[in-house]
Amino acid sequence: MYINQIKLKNHLLAILTIITLSSCGGGGSGGSSGCDIYTKDDDKDGFLNPYDVEWEKPFENGKYNKLENVVNSEGVKRILKIAKERDVTVNLQLGNNPPKIKGYYRSEAGGRVVYAKYALAGGRTTGSTLAESENRSCMSKGFYLNALNDTRNFTITDGKIRGDGQYFSIYYLNSSKVADGCTGYYVDIRSGKVDKESGDLKNYKVIGATLGFSESKAGACNGAHISEEVFYTEDKKKITDLDDLELMCVDEGKAYVPTETWKNKAKESCKCTADIEIECE
């Protein structure tokens, strides 16, 4: 069974510090740049291999391979109810005609964490505001890649995108070891609308929920924390002039987040450092 071990390792480095994926990052990842979306899901349970710590053992018999089951899960329904109680309405999309989201985006500092419970990624708490961030996005055949950096963290994540017309939802499913013999399964969903004129992502809202736990030994998940979160930002501005980017390395008309690597025109191997500087050799 073939796995891209280099990319798998790089993705796992990002996932190890993330319980629910976040638009503000949550740890470093590496690997080559571009639109190299990882789409393999060997156990067909909806969790792509790099984000599935038990990638040969389907969680709940592959139930969450269908995004309808994700949307109708108790965890997601609960967090949607909490969001609505805090005057944040999130409309999840399941259509197969999502808008094209490709290129570079910037989110200014602001927005707000409306609710957070054990949402460890980025250290956010209820009532806090979000850091500014920049990201590169691309999509292919229903899958989506987001390479993001903010003032504290950087991540490269793959997910599934659904939608109709201008509206979209991006689903990131991931799992992590909660304790010895206990694995937690989570979903992070970002939703919004693409402005036809500017290309900006409007009403960008994010929910995170726990889908469930699996045990390899009885009682291992007793008392396991349930992670859930709601936050939003007014929009993500589409960037067409790469000189406007401050949190990404720009080289020869392309931009990269820290730890990404590429070949320049001189065939040198280049890397974007954590200090947003380009190193080539």
C-alpha positions in Angstrom: 0.0 0.0 0.0 1.8 3.2 -1.2 1.8 6.4 0.9 3.7 9.6 0.2 5.7 9.2 3.4 7.4 12.6 3.1 4.1 14.5 2.9 2.5 12.2 5.4 5.3 13.0 7.9 5.0 16.8 7.2 1.3 16.8 7.7 1.5 14.8 10.9 3.9 17.4 12.3 1.2 20.0 11.8 -1.5 17.7 13.2 0.3 16.7 16.4 -0.4 20.1 18.0 -3.9 20.5 16.7 -7.1 19.1 18.2 -9.4 21.1 16.0 -7.9 22.7 12.9 -8.1 26.4 12.9 -7.9 29.3 10.5 -5.3 30.8 12.7 -3.0 27.8 12.3 -1.8 25.6 15.0 1.7 24.4 14.3 4.3 24.1 11.5 4.1 21.9 8.5 6.5 21.4 5.7 6.8 20.0 2.2 6.8 21.4 -1.3 4.6 24.3 -2.3 1.9 24.5 -4.9 -1.5 22.7 -5.1 -0.3 19.3 -4.0 -3.6 18.3 -2.3 -3.5 15.0 -0.4 -6.6 13.1 -1.1 -5.9 9.5 -0.1 -8.2 7.9 2.5 -7.2 4.3 2.7 -9.9 3.2 5.2 -12.6 5.2 3.5 -13.9 6.8 6.7 -13.7 10.5 5.6 -10.5 11.2 7.4 -7.6 11.7 4.9 -4.5 9.6 5.7 -2.3 12.5 7.0 -5.0 13.5 9.4 -6.1 10.1 10.6 -3.9 8.5 13.3 -5.6 5.2 12.6 -5.7 5.4 8.8 -6.1 1.7 8.3 -9.0 1.4 10.8 -12.2 3.1 9.7 -13.9 5.2 12.4 -17.5 4.2 13.0 -17.4 1.9 9.9 -16.8 4.8 7.5 -19.9 6.8 8.6 -18.3 10.2 8.1 -17.2 9.5 4.6 -20.5 11.1 3.8 -20.5 14.7 4.7 -24.3 14.6 5.3 -23.5 12.4 8.3 -20.9 15.0 9.5 -23.5 17.8 9.3 -26.1 15.7 11.0 -23.8 14.5 13.8 -24.7 15.4 17.4 -21.5 17.4 17.8 -22.1 19.6 14.8 -25.7 20.1 15.6 -24.8 21.1 19.1 -22.2 23.7 18.0 -24.6 25.2 15.4 -27.1 25.6 18.2 -24.5 27.4 20.4 -23.5 29.6 17.5 -27.1 30.6 16.9 -27.6 31.4 20.5 -24.7 33.8 20.2 -26.2 35.5 17.1 -23.9 33.7 14.6 -25.8 31.8 11.9 -23.8 29.3 10.0 -25.2 27.8 6.8 -23.4 24.6 5.9 -23.2 23.7 2.2 -23.3 20.2 0.7 -23.7 21.0 -3.0 -21.2 19.8 -5.6 -20.8 23.2 -7.4 -18.7 25.3 -5.1 -17.2 28.6 -6.2 -13.6 28.6 -7.2 -11.3 29.8 -4.4 -7.8 30.1 -5.7 -4.9 32.5 -5.0 -3.9 34.6 -2.0 -6.0 36.0 0.8 -5.5 38.3 3.8 -7.5 38.6 7.0 -6.9 41.7 9.1 -6.8 41.4 12.9 -10.3 41.3 14.3 -13.3 39.0 14.1 -14.1 37.2 17.4 -14.1 33.9 19.1 -17.7 33.6 20.1 -17.4 30.3 21.9 -14.5 28.0 22.7 -14.3 24.9 24.9 -11.0 23.1 24.9 -10.2 24.6 21.5 -6.4 24.4 22.0 -5.2 25.3 18.6 -3.9 28.9 18.7 -4.8 29.2 22.4 -8.1 30.9 21.6 -10.7 31.6 24.3 -14.2 32.8 24.3 -14.2 36.6 23.6 -10.8 36.8 22.2 -10.1 38.4 18.8 -8.2 36.8 15.8 -4.7 37.6 14.7 -4.1 38.9 11.1 -3.3 36.1 8.7 -2.4 35.4 5.1 -3.0 32.2 3.1 -2.7 30.6 -0.3 -5.7 28.5 -1.4 -6.4 26.1 -4.3 -8.9 23.4 -5.0 -9.3 20.4 -7.3 -12.1 17.9 -7.8 -13.9 18.6 -4.6 -10.7 18.9 -2.5 -9.2 22.0 -1.1 -5.7 23.1 0.2 -5.0 25.9 2.6 -1.5 27.1 3.3 -1.7 29.7 6.1 0.5 31.9 8.3 -0.5 34.3 11.0 1.6 36.2 13.5 2.0 33.0 15.6 1.5 29.8 13.6 1.6 28.3 10.2 -0.2 25.3 8.7 -0.8 23.5 5.5 -4.1 21.6 5.5 -6.2 19.5 3.0 -10.0 19.2 3.2 -13.1 18.8 1.1 -15.0 21.7 -0.3 -18.7 21.8 -1.1 -21.1 24.5 -2.2 -23.4 26.1 -4.8 -22.9 29.3 -6.7 -21.2 31.8 -4.4 -21.6 29.9 -1.2 -19.1 27.3 0.2 -18.2 25.1 3.1 -14.8 23.5 3.6 -14.6 20.4 5.8 -11.4 19.4 7.6 -11.7 16.1 9.4 -8.9 15.0 11.7 -8.1 12.7 14.6 -5.5 12.7 17.4 -4.5 10.5 20.3 -6.2 11.8 23.4 -4.7 9.3 25.8 -3.2 5.9 25.8 -5.8 3.7 24.0 -8.1 6.7 23.2 -8.4 8.5 19.8 -10.6 11.6 19.3 -12.2 12.5 16.0 -13.0 16.1 15.1 -14.2 18.3 12.3 -13.5 21.9 11.5 -15.8 23.6 9.0 -15.3 27.0 7.4 -18.2 28.6 5.5 -18.8 31.8 3.6 -19.5 33.5 0.3 -17.3 34.6 -2.5 -17.9 38.2 -3.6 -18.3 38.1 -7.4 -16.6 41.5 -8.0 -13.7 41.5 -5.5 -13.1 37.8 -5.0 -13.1 38.4 -1.3 -14.4 35.7 1.0 -17.3 37.3 2.9 -18.9 36.3 6.2 -16.2 33.8 6.9 -17.4 31.7 9.8 -15.8 28.6 11.4 -17.1 25.9 13.7 -15.2 23.1 15.3 -16.8 20.0 16.9 -16.0 16.6 18.3 -17.5 13.7 16.3 -16.6 11.0 18.7 -13.9 8.8 20.3 -12.6 5.3 19.7 -11.0 3.0 22.4 -8.5 0.3 21.9 -9.0 -0.6 25.6 -12.0 -0.3 27.8 -12.4 3.0 29.7 -9.5 4.7 27.9 -11.7 7.6 26.8 -13.4 8.2 30.1 -13.4 11.9 30.9 -12.0 12.8 27.5 -12.4 16.5 26.7 -14.9 17.5 24.0 -13.4 20.2 21.8 -15.7 22.7 20.1 -15.5 26.3 18.9 -17.2 29.1 17.0 -15.4 32.1 15.5 -15.8 34.4 12.6 -14.1 37.2 10.7 -15.8 39.7 8.5 -14.0 38.7 5.3 -10.8 37.5 3.8 -9.5 40.0 1.2 -8.4 38.7 -2.1 -4.8 39.7 -2.8 -3.7 40.3 -6.4 -0.5 42.3 -5.8 1.9 40.0 -4.0 3.8 43.0 -2.8 1.0 43.5 -0.3 1.8 40.2 1.5 3.6 40.5 4.8 3.4 37.0 6.3 4.5 35.0 3.3 7.7 34.6 1.3 7.3 36.0 -2.2 9.6 34.7 -4.9 9.2 35.0 -8.7 5.5 35.6 -8.7 4.6 33.0 -6.1 4.1 33.1 -2.3 4.9 30.5 0.4 4.3 30.0 4.1 7.1 29.0 6.5 8.8 25.6 5.9 7.6 25.3 2.3 10.3 24.5 -0.2 10.6 25.2 -4.0 13.1 25.4 -6.8 13.9 28.9 -8.2 14.8 29.7 -11.7 18.4 29.1 -10.9 17.4 25.5 -9.9 18.4 26.2 -6.3 16.4 24.7 -3.5 14.7 27.4 -1.5 12.8 27.5 1.8 10.6 30.0 3.5 11.9 30.5 7.1 9.8 31.2 10.2 11.1 34.8 10.0 9.5 35.1 6.5 12.9 35.1 4.8 14.0 33.1 1.7 17.0 30.8 2.1 18.4 29.1 -1.1 21.2 26.7 -1.6 
